Amino acid sequence: MIINENYSLKSYNTFGIDTYAKYFSSFTSQDELNELLTIDLHNKHLILGGGSNILFTGDYDGLVLKNDIGDIEIVSEDQHHVYIRAGAGVNWHRLVLFCIERDLAGVENLSLIPGNVGASPMQNIGAYGVELRDVFHQLEAYHIRDKSTVSFSNLDCEFGYRDSIFKNKYKRQFVILNVTFRLDKVPSLNISYGAIEQELKDMGSEPSVKTIAQAVIHIRTSKLPDPKQIGNAGSFFKNPVVSAQKYQSLKIEYPTIPGYPQDDSSVKLAAGWLIEQCGWKGYRKEDAGCYVRQALVLVNYGHATGNEIVELSERIVESVQQMFEVRLEIEVNII
């Protein structure tokens, strides 16, 4: 293990913010992680995954540890399911492809989501009508204080909309080591959300694990910028959830406002639509901007600072609040 000093994090965050860590190292096992955490460099540390859901606003005055635990294996199966365990450092889309190649269903709607496996249960990633909790079986995590390994079931994780126990009660207390997923041998396909059904028609394809993944990949690449070309962290804001009554009042004033009814009678709004109505889509000030094809995505066109992105996000939140009386919540972790 090598510990680097004054180490650039530009290539370790998809926003491409040029910032530095006082100390930086990586680990590929629990033993390496334990050893690194016992080295008395600094009391402050940050566990870094794929860097796709983080915005640095300055240099990090502590130890940044890159999670590179990277194996995928089939651990068991039964009549209906196959259980796959992936290291927290595995690229998420690599795991999706592993499942698709074996015609195992459940994660095809989650194709091309940036980031690594370890972050997937932390924020209960989701897209096109599917959430991580729908395929989650269990995970193993390292308790930083107790230096012990703890297993978490689906129920233990307390999953919510882009939320879990690791973002609240256990924030910064655990390091996720691996995640086990339950995939279906016989698929129950979901094409009802977003433009998947229309995309399949345009492709001339019948719904299958493989074709749904292809449709999702095409939709995402047509709407979202490639972080390798334009710095971004995907959706910067969560889609707000309002009461059915609030939605109906908004519908009267804004007849075209999209809404997605939830199980608890609330309604999920499209944050991108709200932001676009406020005139932010395509906005740019120097190198900080709102993407031209998807208003939900804030971008770094080259040399924007984290603080410039934050300032833009605050202006967007304020304008949506004034126009719709709906408060947007930031999904990205600001450091």
C-alpha positions in Angstrom: 0.0 0.0 0.0 1.3 3.4 -1.0 0.2 6.6 0.7 0.4 9.6 -1.5 0.6 13.2 -0.3 -1.0 16.3 -1.9 -2.7 14.0 -4.4 -4.9 15.3 -7.3 -8.5 14.1 -7.2 -9.4 15.5 -10.6 -9.6 12.0 -12.2 -11.4 10.5 -9.2 -14.6 12.6 -9.4 -16.8 12.7 -12.5 -17.3 16.5 -12.1 -13.6 16.8 -12.9 -13.1 19.3 -10.1 -9.4 20.0 -9.8 -8.8 19.5 -6.0 -6.3 17.8 -3.8 -6.3 15.3 -1.0 -3.7 15.8 1.8 -3.2 12.0 1.8 -4.5 9.4 -0.6 -4.4 5.6 -0.9 -6.5 2.7 -2.1 -7.5 -0.7 -0.7 -8.5 -4.0 -2.3 -9.5 -5.9 0.9 -10.8 -5.5 4.4 -7.4 -6.2 5.8 -5.9 -3.4 3.8 -8.7 -1.0 4.8 -8.2 -1.9 8.5 -4.4 -1.2 8.2 -4.9 2.1 6.5 -7.4 3.3 9.1 -5.0 2.5 11.9 -2.2 4.7 10.4 -2.2 7.9 12.4 -2.0 10.4 9.5 -5.1 12.4 10.2 -8.4 12.0 12.1 -10.3 12.9 9.0 -10.9 10.4 6.3 -13.2 10.0 3.2 -14.1 6.7 1.5 -14.2 7.2 -2.3 -15.9 4.9 -4.8 -16.5 5.9 -8.4 -16.7 9.6 -7.6 -19.9 9.9 -9.6 -22.1 11.3 -6.8 -19.7 13.8 -5.1 -18.8 17.5 -5.5 -15.6 18.8 -4.0 -15.7 22.4 -3.0 -12.0 22.6 -2.0 -9.0 20.5 -1.1 -9.6 17.6 1.3 -7.5 18.1 4.5 -7.4 14.4 5.4 -7.0 10.9 4.1 -9.0 9.8 1.0 -9.3 6.1 0.6 -10.3 4.7 -2.8 -12.4 1.5 -2.5 -11.0 -0.9 -5.1 -12.5 -4.2 -3.9 -13.3 -5.7 -7.3 -14.6 -9.2 -7.7 -17.9 -10.6 -9.1 -19.0 -14.1 -8.4 -22.1 -16.3 -8.4 -22.5 -17.5 -4.8 -25.7 -19.6 -5.0 -28.9 -20.2 -6.9 -32.3 -21.8 -6.4 -35.2 -22.6 -8.6 -36.1 -19.0 -9.4 -33.0 -16.9 -8.5 -29.3 -16.5 -8.9 -27.3 -14.7 -6.2 -24.4 -12.6 -7.3 -21.9 -11.0 -5.0 -19.8 -8.0 -6.2 -17.1 -6.1 -4.5 -17.8 -2.5 -3.6 -15.2 -1.3 -6.0 -16.8 -2.9 -9.0 -18.1 -0.5 -11.7 -21.9 -0.7 -11.6 -22.4 -1.1 -15.3 -19.8 -3.9 -15.4 -22.1 -5.8 -12.9 -25.1 -5.1 -15.1 -23.3 -6.5 -18.1 -22.3 -9.5 -16.1 -26.0 -10.2 -15.4 -27.2 -9.4 -18.9 -24.7 -11.8 -20.5 -26.2 -14.6 -18.4 -29.7 -13.5 -19.2 -30.4 -12.8 -15.5 -33.1 -10.2 -14.9 -33.5 -7.4 -12.5 -30.9 -4.8 -13.2 -31.4 -4.1 -16.9 -33.4 -0.9 -16.2 -30.4 0.3 -14.2 -28.0 0.1 -17.1 -25.3 2.7 -17.5 -25.8 4.4 -14.1 -22.4 5.8 -13.2 -20.5 4.8 -10.1 -19.6 1.7 -8.3 -21.4 -1.2 -6.6 -20.6 0.1 -3.1 -22.6 3.3 -3.6 -25.7 1.5 -5.0 -27.3 0.6 -1.6 -26.1 3.8 0.1 -28.4 5.9 -2.0 -30.8 3.1 -3.3 -30.0 4.0 -6.9 -32.9 3.8 -9.3 -34.0 4.4 -12.9 -36.9 3.7 -15.2 -39.2 2.2 -12.5 -36.6 0.0 -10.8 -34.7 0.6 -7.6 -31.7 -1.1 -6.1 -33.8 -2.6 -3.2 -35.8 -4.6 -5.8 -32.8 -6.8 -6.5 -30.9 -6.4 -3.2 -30.2 -9.4 -1.0 -27.6 -8.4 1.5 -24.3 -6.6 2.0 -21.3 -6.8 4.2 -19.9 -3.6 5.7 -16.9 -2.8 7.9 -17.7 -0.9 11.1 -14.9 1.7 11.4 -15.0 2.1 15.2 -15.5 -1.5 16.1 -13.3 -2.9 13.3 -15.8 -5.6 12.7 -17.8 -6.9 9.7 -21.6 -6.6 9.8 -24.2 -8.1 7.5 -27.2 -6.0 6.5 -30.4 -7.5 5.0 -32.8 -5.6 2.8 -34.9 -4.6 5.8 -31.8 -3.6 7.8 -30.9 -1.0 5.2 -34.1 0.9 5.6 -34.3 1.8 1.9 -36.2 4.9 0.8 -36.3 7.1 -2.3 -32.6 7.6 -3.0 -32.0 6.9 0.7 -30.8 4.3 3.1 -29.6 3.9 6.7 -26.1 4.6 5.5 -27.0 8.2 4.6 -28.6 8.8 7.9 -28.2 6.8 11.2 -25.0 5.1 10.1 -23.5 7.9 8.0 -19.7 7.6 7.8 -19.8 4.7 10.3 -19.5 1.9 7.8 -17.5 1.0 4.7 -19.4 -1.2 2.4 -17.2 -4.2 1.3 -19.5 -6.2 -1.0 -23.1 -6.5 -2.1 -25.1 -9.6 -2.9 -27.9 -9.3 -5.5 -30.8 -11.6 -6.2 -31.4 -11.9 -10.0 -34.4 -13.6 -11.6 -34.0 -16.6 -13.9 -37.4 -15.9 -15.4 -37.7 -12.2 -16.1 -40.5 -9.9 -15.0 -39.8 -7.1 -17.4 -40.6 -3.4 -16.6 -41.1 -1.2 -19.7 -43.8 1.1 -18.4 -41.6 3.9 -17.1 -40.3 6.7 -19.2 -39.5 6.1 -22.9 -38.5 2.5 -22.8 -41.6 1.1 -24.5 -41.3 3.7 -27.4 -37.6 3.1 -27.7 -38.2 -0.7 -28.1 -40.7 0.0 -30.8 -38.2 2.3 -32.6 -35.6 -0.5 -32.3 -38.1 -3.0 -33.7 -37.4 -5.2 -30.7 -39.4 -7.4 -28.4 -38.9 -6.8 -24.7 -36.1 -8.9 -23.2 -33.3 -8.4 -20.6 -30.9 -7.5 -23.4 -33.2 -5.3 -25.5 -34.4 -3.3 -22.4 -30.8 -2.7 -21.4 -30.0 -1.5 -25.0 -33.0 0.8 -24.9 -32.0 2.3 -21.6 -28.4 2.8 -22.7 -29.6 4.6 -25.9 -32.0 6.8 -23.9 -29.4 7.7 -21.3 -26.6 8.5 -23.9 -29.0 10.6 -25.9 -30.0 12.8 -22.9 -27.0 12.7 -20.5 -23.5 14.0 -21.0 -20.5 11.6 -20.8 -18.4 12.6 -17.8 -15.3 11.9 -19.8 -16.3 14.7 -22.1 -18.3 17.1 -19.8 -17.9 16.9 -16.1 -21.1 16.0 -14.2 -22.6 13.7 -11.6 -25.8 12.8 -13.4 -28.9 13.9 -11.6 -28.0 16.7 -9.3 -31.4 16.9 -7.6 -33.9 14.3 -6.4 -37.3 14.3 -7.9 -39.5 15.9 -5.3 -42.5 14.1 -3.8 -45.6 16.1 -2.9 -49.1 15.3 -1.6 -51.8 14.4 -4.1 -53.6 17.6 -3.1 -50.5 19.7 -3.9 -50.1 18.0 -7.2 -53.7 18.7 -8.2 -53.3 22.4 -7.4 -50.2 22.5 -9.5 -52.0 20.7 -12.3 -54.6 23.4 -12.4 -52.0 26.1 -12.9 -49.6 24.0 -15.0 -51.7 21.4 -17.0 -48.7 19.7 -18.6 -46.8 19.1 -15.3 -45.8 15.4 -15.2 -46.6 13.4 -12.0 -46.0 9.8 -11.0 -48.4 8.5 -8.2 -46.6 6.7 -5.4 -47.9 3.8 -3.2 -48.6 6.2 -0.3 -50.9 8.4 -2.4 -48.2 11.0 -2.8 -47.0 12.1 -6.2 -43.4 12.3 -7.5 -42.7 15.3 -9.7 -40.0 15.5 -12.4 -37.3 17.9 -11.1 -35.9 18.3 -14.6 -39.3 19.6 -15.8 -39.6 22.1 -13.0 -36.1 23.4 -13.6 -36.7 23.7 -17.3 -39.9 25.7 -16.7 -37.8 28.2 -14.7 -35.6 28.8 -17.7 -32.4 27.1 -16.5 -32.0 24.4 -19.2 -28.9 25.2 -21.2 -27.8 28.0 -18.9 -24.1 28.6 -18.6 -22.0 31.1 -16.6 -18.3 30.7 -17.4 -17.7 26.9 -17.0 -20.6 26.1 -14.7 -23.9 25.2 -16.4 -27.2 23.4 -16.7 -27.0 20.7 -19.4 -28.6 21.6 -22.7 -30.5 18.3 -23.1 -31.4 17.6 -19.5 -32.0 20.4 -16.9 -31.6 18.0 -14.0 -27.9 17.7 -14.8 -25.4 20.4 -13.7 -22.1 20.4 -15.6 -18.5 21.5 -15.5 -17.5 22.6 -18.9 -13.8 22.6 -18.0 -12.6 24.8 -15.2 -15.6 25.4 -12.9 -15.0 25.2 -9.2 -17.1 23.2 -6.8 -18.4 26.4 -5.2 -19.5 27.7 -8.6 -21.6 24.6 -9.1 -23.0 24.9 -5.6 -23.9 28.6 -6.2 -25.7 27.6 -9.4 -27.6 24.8 -7.7 -28.8 27.2 -4.9 -30.1 29.7 -7.5 -32.0 26.9 -9.2 -33.5 25.7 -5.9 -34.6 29.2 -5.0 -36.3 29.8 -8.4 -38.2 26.5 -8.3 -39.3 27.3 -4.8 -40.6 30.7 -5.9 -42.4 29.5 -9.0 -43.9 26.2 -7.8 -43.6 26.3 -4.0 -41.7 23.0 -4.2 -38.3 22.6 -2.5 -35.7 20.7 -4.5 -33.3 18.5 -2.6 -29.7 18.0 -3.7 -28.8 14.4 -4.4 -25.1 14.9 -4.8 -22.8 14.7 -1.8 -21.1 18.1 -1.3 -17.6 17.9 0.3 
